[in-house]
């Protein structure tokens, strides 16, 4: 009997430390696992952190002891570390998920912006493909079925905007610079004279820009009629009869008493001829010109009208 009592005491004495050691080992395993997960999360969130461990934002309350564990024991310390690491892992995991969601939103927004930008660029490229070799847009022919009715236009913009003049470069810039711009104190007169000189030098885009500016800024000036008429001739000489017809008709319609209104009506007939309009339309323009301005026409223009009527077989 004494032997059994001694054996039971020895067994109890040995089992106590073994159980405590087993519990400590289990907690240490949890700590190691959590620390590894913590470092993995930190490398994901803070790639430049060089693997350093940050302090937890939530520190466990050390005043609360683990149930059944004496205060200050190694198991209590490990339990506190586990609680702190679990809280920190949860916090960082939530931050990673939020950052991933925001990144997804940014990627979706950028994709939508890229699609819209690509569509606008494609539209601009498609419009650019409609530019002719002369630098003028390729548009539908002007329709003047009932002279002197206003011809239809592909857009409401003025001709100068439909065929913008590119800035001269290289040798062309030198040619433009060689044209002297007058300075008489009358901007309308100076602008028309400069545009006329550019037209004579066959610098048509630059001439159109100057002439359009005069006709737009100074519509009451006598040179407005000259500028609008020469604007049409600059288009006609550059191989853009559609835009030329618009410019000529606007000059005749807006300022029928202008000094170059008869010229614009005369050149309008030539533009319609180049556009291969029906002979009846061209003949109506010639008839209108002769009836309205017969006395003001020069001999050269009268000969041109006679030749045009013969060519169109006007009655």
C-alpha positions in Angstrom: 0.0 0.0 0.0 2.8 2.5 0.8 4.4 1.6 -2.5 1.2 2.5 -4.4 0.8 5.9 -2.6 4.4 6.8 -3.4 4.0 5.7 -7.0 0.9 7.9 -7.4 2.7 10.9 -6.0 5.6 10.5 -8.3 3.3 10.1 -11.3 1.4 13.3 -10.3 4.7 15.2 -9.9 5.9 14.1 -13.3 2.5 14.7 -15.1 2.3 18.4 -14.0 5.4 19.6 -15.7 4.8 17.5 -18.8 1.3 19.0 -19.3 2.6 22.5 -18.8 5.4 21.9 -21.3 2.9 20.5 -23.8 0.6 23.5 -23.5 3.6 25.9 -23.8 4.7 24.1 -27.0 1.3 24.3 -28.6 1.1 28.1 -27.9 4.6 28.6 -29.3 3.5 26.8 -32.4 0.6 29.2 -32.8 2.9 32.2 -32.3 5.4 31.0 -34.9 2.7 30.5 -37.4 1.1 33.9 -36.8 4.5 35.6 -37.0 5.2 34.0 -40.3 1.8 35.1 -41.6 2.4 38.5 -40.2 5.7 38.9 -42.1 4.0 37.7 -45.3 1.3 40.3 -45.0 3.8 43.0 -44.2 5.8 42.1 -47.3 2.6 42.5 -49.4 1.5 45.8 -47.8 4.9 47.3 -47.3 7.2 46.0 -50.1 9.9 48.5 -49.1 9.8 47.6 -45.4 12.8 45.3 -45.7 10.9 42.6 -43.6 10.8 44.7 -40.5 7.9 44.0 -38.1 5.7 46.9 -37.2 4.2 47.4 -33.8 0.6 46.3 -33.4 -2.0 49.0 -33.4 -4.1 47.2 -30.8 -2.2 46.0 -27.7 -3.9 43.4 -25.6 -4.8 44.3 -22.1 -2.1 42.8 -19.8 -4.3 43.2 -16.8 -6.5 40.3 -17.9 -4.9 36.9 -17.2 -5.5 33.9 -19.3 -7.9 31.6 -17.5 -6.2 28.9 -15.5 -2.7 30.3 -16.0 -0.8 32.0 -13.2 0.2 35.7 -13.8 3.7 36.2 -15.1 4.0 32.6 -16.4 5.6 31.9 -19.9 2.2 30.7 -21.1 0.5 34.0 -20.2 3.2 35.9 -22.1 2.7 33.7 -25.2 -1.0 34.1 -25.0 -0.7 37.9 -25.1 1.6 37.7 -28.1 -0.9 35.5 -29.9 -3.7 37.9 -29.2 -1.7 40.8 -30.4 -0.6 39.1 -33.6 -4.1 37.9 -34.4 -5.5 41.4 -34.0 -2.7 42.8 -36.2 -3.1 40.2 -38.9 -6.9 41.0 -39.0 -6.2 44.7 -39.3 -3.6 44.3 -42.1 -5.8 41.8 -43.9 -8.6 44.3 -44.0 -6.3 47.0 -45.2 -5.1 44.8 -48.0 -8.7 44.0 -49.1 -9.6 47.7 -49.1 -6.4 48.6 -51.1 -7.2 45.9 -53.6 -10.8 47.2 -54.0 -9.5 50.8 -54.6 -6.9 49.5 -57.1 -9.6 47.7 -59.0 -11.7 50.9 -59.1 -8.7 52.8 -60.4 -8.0 50.2 -63.1 -11.6 50.2 -64.2 -11.6 54.0 -64.4 -8.4 54.1 -66.4 -9.7 51.5 -68.8 -12.9 53.5 -69.4 -10.8 56.7 -70.0 -8.5 54.8 -72.4 -11.5 53.5 -74.4 -12.9 57.0 -74.7 -9.5 58.5 -75.7 -9.0 55.8 -78.3 -12.4 56.5 -79.8 -11.7 60.3 -80.0 -8.3 59.6 -81.6 -9.9 57.3 -84.2 -12.5 59.9 -85.0 -9.8 62.5 -85.5 -7.9 60.1 -87.7 -11.0 59.3 -89.8 -11.6 63.0 -90.3 -8.0 63.6 -91.2 -8.3 60.9 -93.9 -10.9 63.2 -95.6 -8.3 65.9 -96.3 -7.4 66.2 -100.0 -4.0 66.6 -101.5 -4.3 70.3 -101.8 -5.0 70.7 -98.0 -8.7 71.3 -98.5 -11.3 68.9 -97.0 -13.0 66.6 -99.4 -16.7 67.5 -99.1 -19.8 67.0 -101.1 -20.3 69.3 -104.1 -22.3 72.5 -103.5 -25.9 72.3 -104.5 -27.4 75.4 -106.1 -30.5 74.1 -107.8 -32.4 77.4 -107.8 -30.0 80.3 -108.6 -29.5 82.5 -106.8 -30.6 80.3 -103.9 -28.0 79.7 -101.2 -25.8 76.6 -101.9 -25.9 73.9 -99.3 -22.8 73.4 -97.2 -21.4 70.4 -95.3 -21.1 72.4 -92.1 -22.0 75.8 -90.6 -18.4 76.8 -90.1 -16.8 79.5 -92.4 -14.6 78.2 -95.2 -11.4 79.2 -93.5 -12.2 76.9 -90.6 -13.1 74.0 -92.9 -9.7 74.2 -94.5 -7.3 75.5 -91.8 -4.0 76.9 -93.0 -1.0 75.1 -91.5 1.8 77.2 -90.2 4.5 77.5 -92.8 7.8 75.7 -92.1 11.2 75.6 -93.8 11.4 77.0 -97.3 7.7 78.0 -97.2 8.3 80.0 -94.1 11.0 81.9 -96.0 8.6 82.5 -98.9 6.0 83.9 -96.5 8.5 86.1 -94.7 9.6 87.5 -98.1 6.1 89.0 -98.6 6.0 92.5 -97.3 3.0 93.4 -95.1 2.0 97.0 -95.5 1.3 99.3 -92.5 -0.8 102.2 -93.7 -2.8 102.6 -90.5 -5.9 101.0 -92.1 -5.9 97.4 -90.9 -8.6 96.3 -93.4 -6.7 97.8 -96.3 -3.4 96.4 -95.1 -4.9 93.0 -94.5 -6.4 92.8 -98.0 -3.2 94.0 -99.7 -1.2 91.4 -97.7 -3.6 88.7 -98.6 -3.5 89.7 -102.3 0.3 89.5 -102.3 0.2 86.1 -100.7 -2.3 85.0 -103.3 -0.1 86.3 -106.1 2.7 84.3 -104.7 0.4 81.2 -104.7 0.7 80.9 -101.0 -3.0 80.0 -100.8 -3.5 78.8 -97.2 -1.8 81.9 -95.8 -3.7 84.1 -98.2 -7.0 82.6 -97.2 -6.2 83.2 -93.5 -5.6 86.9 -94.1 -8.6 87.5 -96.5 -11.0 85.6 -94.2 -9.9 87.8 -91.3 -10.6 91.0 -93.2 -14.0 89.9 -94.4 -15.0 88.8 -90.8 -13.6 91.7 -88.8 -14.5 94.5 -91.2 -17.7 93.6 -92.9 -18.6 97.3 -93.6 -15.3 98.2 -95.1 -15.2 98.4 -98.9 -12.3 95.9 -98.9 -14.6 93.2 -97.3 -16.1 92.6 -100.8 -12.7 92.4 -102.3 -11.4 90.0 -99.6 -14.4 87.6 -99.8 -14.1 87.5 -103.5 -10.4 86.8 -103.5 -10.9 84.2 -100.8 -13.1 82.3 -103.2 -10.5 82.6 -105.9 -7.8 81.3 -103.6 -10.0 78.2 -103.0 -10.6 77.9 -106.7 -7.0 78.1 -107.6 -6.1 75.6 -104.9 -8.5 73.0 -106.5 -11.3 73.3 -104.0 -14.3 74.5 -106.2 -16.9 73.5 -103.5 -15.5 75.9 -100.9 -14.9 78.5 -103.6 -18.6 78.3 -104.6 -19.6 78.9 -101.0 -17.2 81.9 -100.6 -18.4 83.5 -103.9 -22.1 83.1 -103.1 -21.7 84.5 -99.6 -20.0 87.6 -101.0 -22.8 88.1 -103.6 -25.6 87.4 -101.1 -24.3 89.4 -98.1 -23.1 92.4 -100.1 -24.8 92.5 -103.5 -23.8 96.2 -103.9 -20.2 95.4 -103.1 -17.5 96.3 -105.7 -16.7 92.6 -106.2 -20.2 91.1 -106.1 -20.4 90.8 -109.9 -17.0 89.1 -110.0 -18.1 86.6 -107.3 -21.2 85.7 -109.3 -19.1 85.3 -112.4 -16.6 83.0 -110.7 -19.4 81.2 -109.0 -20.5 80.0 -112.5 -16.9 78.8 -113.1 -16.9 76.9 -109.8 -20.2 75.2 -110.7 -18.8 74.3 -114.0 -15.8 72.6 -112.3 -18.2 70.8 -110.0 -19.9 69.5 -113.2 -23.2 70.9 -112.1 -26.1 70.7 -114.6 -25.9 73.3 -117.4 -29.3 74.7 -116.3 -27.8 75.8 -113.0 -24.8 77.5 -114.6 -26.9 79.2 -117.1 -29.1 80.7 -114.4 -26.1 82.2 -112.7 -25.0 83.8 -116.0 -28.5 85.2 -116.5 -28.6 86.6 -113.0 -25.2 88.2 -113.5 -26.2 89.8 -116.8 -29.5 91.1 -115.5 -28.2 92.6 -112.3 -24.8 93.9 -113.3 -24.8 94.1 -117.1 -23.8 97.8 -117.1 -21.0 97.2 -114.5 -19.4 94.3 -116.3 -16.1 94.8 -118.1 -15.6 93.8 -121.7 -13.4 90.9 -120.6 -16.0 89.6 -118.2 -18.7 89.9 -120.9 -16.6 87.9 -123.3 -16.2 85.3 -120.5 -19.9 85.1 -120.0 -20.5 84.7 -123.7 -18.0 81.9 -123.9 -19.5 80.2 -120.8 -23.0 80.3 -122.3 -21.8 78.7 -125.5 -19.9 76.0 -123.6 -23.0 75.3 -121.5 -25.4 75.6 -124.5 -27.5 78.2 -122.7 -30.6 79.3 -124.4 
